[in-house]
């Protein structure tokens, strides 16, 4: 069976960003053995629902927009960029579908932040303003190794590292980050120099949910760790089965 993965357009209005960023996600999914299903951000909800009925996993990509702080009960600070309501609406539809049916989820950068907020978590609106981090978390797309991460033992990410391999360096293109971790999520990686959350996972062995703050799709061809992340996600999607609705029979 072909493994089909739903991925929303990264933004609802920045065509240049979409054209630049989507190909890397699509290439990584193809290389990992999956077929991407692009979800337009201007479709009606019923059409999105029909698309989701035919997929086995959800990938939430990065975006050039910020997550609206009103979603986690904070006033916007000047350093917080504009939000993208169209992307937010589709992310919420995809997340609801995935959690209702226990579909695997891979969330990347903005997608990780969106997932965390949807799970009732919160964000740091701007790292340099709020915590004055010594780490440059947005050095640019061309920097493949921006800073190291420290991976939590026994996490899904830890199991993807080859034995004896040092914790990887990751790329970095964000100024927001996870603050309060969402419901039933656990931190699985941090930036050791400043404690910034770099990855969270669903605290359950029954559903694959991994959210990373970096961009493994950009380093897929040069990083075994990036390839392992996509491989594990696609493998989980391939093993996914629809949940059965148990019918109760009441004896007369």
N, C-alpha and C positions, 0 to 999 in steps of 0.2 A: 504494500500500500504506500502511495506517495504521502510523505509527511508535509502537510501544508501549514505554514506559519503566517498568521495575520500580523501585518506591520502598518501602523498608520502613517500617512504622510507626516514628515516632521513638523511642518508648519502649515497654517491655513492661508498665508498670504505672501511668504517669502520664497518665491519660485527659485531664485538663485541658490538659496540655502538647500532647498529640497534637491535640486539637480546636483549639487556638490556632494551632499551627504548620503543620499539614498543608495547610490551604486555600491558603496562599501558594505552596507548591511546586506544588500541583495547578493553580492558576490560571496560573502561569508556564509550565508544560508545555503546557497547553491553548493559551495564547496563542502559544507557539512552534510549534504544529502537531503536538503529540504527545498520545498517550493514556496517562495514568498507570495503572499496575497496582499497586495497593497490596498489599504482602506482609505478611500478619499475622505477628506474632512468636511466636505459639503454635501454628502449624501444624506438622505432621510434615514431615520433610525431603523425603520423596517428593512431597508436595503442593507444597512450595516449588519443587522441581525441575520439576514440570509447569508451574507458572507461568512459570518462567524460560525454558522451551522456546519460549514464545510472545512473548518480548520481544527488542528489538534494542539496548537500552541499560540502564544501571544508574545511578540517582541515589541517593547516600547522603546523607541529610539530617542536620541538627543534632539535638541531644538535650539533655535536661536533666541527663544523667548524665555522669560522667567516664570516661575510658578507664582500665582497671585497670592500674596500673604493673607488676604481676606479669607482664603480657604482654611487657614489654620489660626484665625482669630487675631491677627496682628495688623497694625496700621503700616502702610507702605513707607519705607524710608527712601530718601532721595536716590540712593545707590541701587535700589531695586528696579530692574527694567520692566518693560510692559509685558503683560500676559497675553496668552493666545486662547481665547474662550473656545474657538472651534476645536483646537487640539485637546483642550481639557475635556470637552464633552465626549469626544470619541474615546479618549483614554478611559474615562469612567465607564463607558459602555463595554469596552474590552475587558477591563478589570472585573466588572460585575459578572460578565459571562465566564471569565476564567475561574473566579473563585466559586461561583455557583456550581460549576461542572468539574472543578479540580484540574483544569488544564494547566500545563506548565507555562511559566512566565520567565522571560529574560528581560530585564529593564536596564537601560543604559543611560547614564548621565541625567538629563532632564527626565527621562522615563523613570529612573530610580527615585528621583525627588517626587514625581507625580504619584508613584506607587506609595511612597511613605506617607504623603499627605492624605491620600485616599484611605489609608489605614489609620487615620486620626493622629498621625505624627505631625511634626513641625519642621521648619527649615531655618537655617541661618540665612538671612536675606543677602548679606554681603560679607564674605570672609574677612576682607581687609578692614572693613569698618567695625565689625562686631568683635572679632577676636584678635585682629592685627597679627595674623599668622606669619611666621618667618618663611613659610613655604610658598613658592609661586605656583598657584593652582591653575593658572591660565597662561602658560608660556607660549602657546600657539600650537596650531595643528601639526606643524612640522617637527615638533619635539617628541620623539617616540618614548623617551625615558625621562620623565619630568621629576619623579621622586619615587622612593620605595614605598611599599605597603607592608604592613604586618598583618598576617592572616591568622584568624582564630583557629586553634587546634580543633579537630573533629568537625569543622564546618564542611559544607559541600565544596567550597573553594580549596580548602586544605587538601581534600582528597583528589583534586585535579592536578596538584603539583607533583612532578616526578620526584621519587625518593632522592634525598640528598641535595636537592636543588635549593639554592638560596631564595628567599622571598623576592618576587619580581619587582622591577621598576615598571611604573605605568605612565602612560601619557595623561594629560590633564588639561581640561578646557572648561572650567566652571568657576563661578564666583559665589553661587549659592551652594549649600551643603545641608545634609541631614542634621537636625538638632535633636529634638525629641523623637525617639524611634517609635514607629507606628505599632499598632496592636499586633501581637503575636509575631513580630519581627525581631530578629536578633542581629547584633553587629557581627559581621564575619571578617571585616578588614578595616584597618585604620591607617592613616598617615602617622608614622611613629613620632615625627618631629613636632607635631602640633595637635595630635589626637583627632583630627578631622575624620569623620566616618567616610570610609571609601567603599563599603559594601554592606548590605544587609541581606538576610535570607529569612524565609518563612520558617518558624520554629516548629516544623512538622516534617516527619519523614514521608508523609503520604502525598505531598504535592511539591513539585520542583518550582520554587520561586527564588530566583537569584537576581539581585539588583546591584549593579556596580556603578561607581561614579566616573570611571574612566571609559575609554572607547576601545574595546577589544576588536571591533570590526576594522579599525584602522591598522592594527598590527597583526591581522590574521595570518598573513603570509610569512611573517618573520618571528612570530612568537608561538612556541608550543603551548604556553599557558592560554593564550587567546584562542587557539584552535581547540583546546580542551574544553573551554567554557562553552563554545558553540556546539561541540560534539555532544557534551553532556545534555545540553538543552534539547537538541534535536533527538537524541536517544530517548529522553523522557517523553517528548511529544509523540514519538513513534510508538511508545508503549502505552500511551494514554488510551483509555477506554471510556465511553460514555457511562455516566453513573446510572445505575438501574433504579427505577422507582418501584419500591416494594408495594405491592397491592395487598391491602389488608382485606381479609374475607371474614365477614361476621356471620357466624352460624345463626340460623333462625331457630 
